[in-house]
Amino acid sequence: MAETCTHLDTIHDVTPSAQGCEDCLRSGGSWVHLRLCRECGHMGCCDSSPAKHATAHVHSTGHPIVQSAEPGESWFWCYPDELAFELG
C-alpha cells in the first residue's frame, strides 16, 4: 500500500453520469452509497451495495480514483494504491 496517491493526475472536473448508480438505474438494482469516478464521471455504487458497480467500473476501465458522492463527504479512494485521502 502506498503512503501517498500516485494517480492524482487522473483527477478531473467531471459531471456525474447519473443522479444515482448509473448501472443500478439501468438494471433496476439498488445501492447503499455512491462513488464518482474522477476520471470520467461514472456514478457507481459502493462495495457495500449488492452489485459493487464502482469497483467493477475501475476494473473494466483502469480509472483509478473515485470520490464519495455522499452528502457531507469529500474523501477519495485510489484503488491501485489502496489509499483513502482528501484534497486541500
N, C-alpha and C positions, 0 to 999 in steps of 0.2 A: 504494500500500500504506500502510495506517495505521501509526502508531507505537505506538498502544495500541488494544486492542479496544474497539469502541463498542457491543458487543452483550452485555456482561456481565449485563445484566438478564434475559437469556433463559436463564441457567444455573439449573437447578432440581435439587433432590434427586430422582433418578429411580430406578426399578427397571429393570434390563436386561430387554428383551423376550424374550431367549433366552440359552442358555448359549454359543452361537456366533453366527455371522451368521444372523439370522432368515431372510433371503431365500435364502441358500445352503442352509440346512437344509430349507427348503420345496421347493427345486428340485433338490436333490441335488448342488449345486455345492460348491466348496472355496474356502477363503480362506487368506490369508497372515497378516494381522494384523486385530485387531478394533478398531472405533471405536464409542463410545457417544454417541448424541445426547443432549445435556444439556438438551434442552427436553422430550422425550417418552419417552426410554429406548430408542428403536430401536437394536438392536445390528446393525451393518453391517460389511462387510469394507472394508479399505483400498484405496487406488488401486494397490497392487502386486498385488492379487488380480484374477483374471480379470474378475469382474463389477462391481467398484467400487461395491458397494451403499451404502456410507456416503455417497459423493458423490451417488449417484442419489437417496437419501433427502433430502439437502439441497436438491437442485434441485426435487424434487416437492413438498416441504412448505414450504420457506423457512426451516426451522430452521437457524440459522447456525453453531452451535458443537458440535463433537464432542470427546470426550476419549479418549485412548488407553485401551483396555481390556486392554492387555498387562501382565502382572505386572512390578512394579518401575517402571512408567512412570506419570507423573501429568500429563503435558502436555496442553494443549488446542489445538485449531486452530479459528480463526474463518475461515470461507470468504469472507464478503464483504470482510473487512479483510485477507485473506491473511496471517494472523499466527499464529504459534505462541507460546504463553505458558504460564506456570504460575501458580497462585494461592497466595498466602500463603506 
